[in-house]
Amino acid sequence: MMMASPAVMPAYAQSNPGPASVADLAEGLLDAVVNISTSQNIDSDRAQPRMQAPDGSPFQDFFDEFFQDRDGEGPRNRKVSSLGSGFVIDAEEGIIVTNNHVIDGADDIEVNFADGSKLKAELIGADSKTDLAVLKVEPVRPLTEVPLGKSDTMRIGDWVMAIGNPFGLGGTVTVGIISARGRDINSGPYDNFIQTDAAINRGNSGGPLFNMNGEVIGINTAIISPSGGSIGIGFAVPTELALNVINQLREFGETRRGWLGVRIQPVTDDIAESLGMDDAKGALVAGVIRGGPVDDGSIEAGDVIIRFDGKEVEEMRDLPRVVAESPVGKAVDVVVIRKGEERTVKVTLGRLEDGEQADAGETGDDGGTDLPEPLTTVEVLGMTLAELTDASRLEFAITEDVEGVVITEVDPDSAAAEKRIEPGDVIVEIAQETVSTPQDVSDRIAALRQDGRRNALLMLAGRTGELRFVTVRMD
């Protein structure tokens, strides 16, 4: 009888299957993790409807006495409490990091330490876009702090440890691995979460996610759970994103993000094909904001940004993050693809918080119904096109700064309708060529077909001037 020879284990299978124990690691970190309790005074009269007895009811006096202050001063306030987690990053200054949603709207913030002591906390600054907040306490004894590590060196499968305050139970340690990186859960404009299967529950928000060296590589923020408890899908803000925000909140009490001043949209396969690009990558500039940093013509609508300050822009959501992480006033190189050619432009960044005050424009007045028909109309790709006249501006409430060819009708069974093109949209460009008459559109479509193109790339303006790019099949 022949014995089977032992199988040779691959190198990756021979690696350590996990930490035998994290007891020593946890023991040195527990004192730096805190529980955060908040309270908020809410007008109980507005918080919920007051029960009332019908007029003349024998119970009317009882209801009046129960639901109103007996001294006749009106409705009572009630206090709402919540719990979360946080961690000390500067023991000498008493600086604590947590989530914005843990302290949002709080009138009082109290920090509870592992030894049972409590301190009132002051909010230094908060940022809703990354869900981060920085608190300060006045230490009465030496605190324990933890260092911030480099989340960008972490790999999928690396072991991590979470410490927090699940369901108000106090310091709780859980262990798992990094399940994924760069997760976008549509919670904000800079989503780049670390996903972990380390158990995270309600109350863990704001707590640290550690690597096996005891460094914070993430701030636990959210979970996916149909039951409210952990099912092994938790998310943490990586320190590579959080560090700049934390430093700005400490220094200024607010964020000061870089701002490019463009509106962008994804580069789809159809758009890439229409622009002659080999790959669908980058961020397509759909519009330039008036008065913004690139309103000097350095970047134009229709450009595809593929690199920003030396960082690759693989997809649209990469651009807002790398721009926001850049200092205000910094001069950066931006690489764009414009009409099939790659070029580099120099841009000096503005401040996002200032740009958010930019006026989005106003809509025009509604027009009357007795209007003359436009002089020239053409049917192309299921769309009826007309000259953009004063009459058509009134009919579709199109502002004066919009130029191009107006779409008056859309065949509901056409490819244009599939792309949600509607009457009142204005065609500004086709395949990055400006059009001003319906015949221009027809000629441009014919030229694209002759070149063997399958899709037409349209730059459309909305009624108030906002731009977007749409590809329409020409078969």
Secondary structure, DSSP 8 states (H G I E B T S, - for coil): ----------GGGGS--S-S--HHHHHHHGGGEEEEEEEEEEEHHHHS------TT-TTHHHHHHHHS-TTS----EEEEEEEEEEEEEETTTTEEEE-HHHHTT-SEEEEE-TTS-EEE-EEEEEETTTTEEEEE---SS------B--GGG--TT-EEEEEE-GGG--SEEEEEEEEEEEE--SSSTT--EEEE-S---TT-TT-EEE-TTS-EEEEEEEE--SSSS--S-EEEEEHHHHHHHHHHHHHHSS---EE--EEEEE--HHHHHHTT-SS--SEEEEEE-TTSTTTTTTS-TT-EEEEETTEE--STTHHHHHHHTS-TT-EEEEEEEETTEEEEEEEE-EEHHHHTTS----------S-----S-EEEETTEEEEE--HHHHHHHT--TT--SEEEEEE-TTSHHHHTT--TT-EEEEETTEE--SHHHHHHHHHHHHHTT-SEEEEEEE-TTS-EEEEEEE--
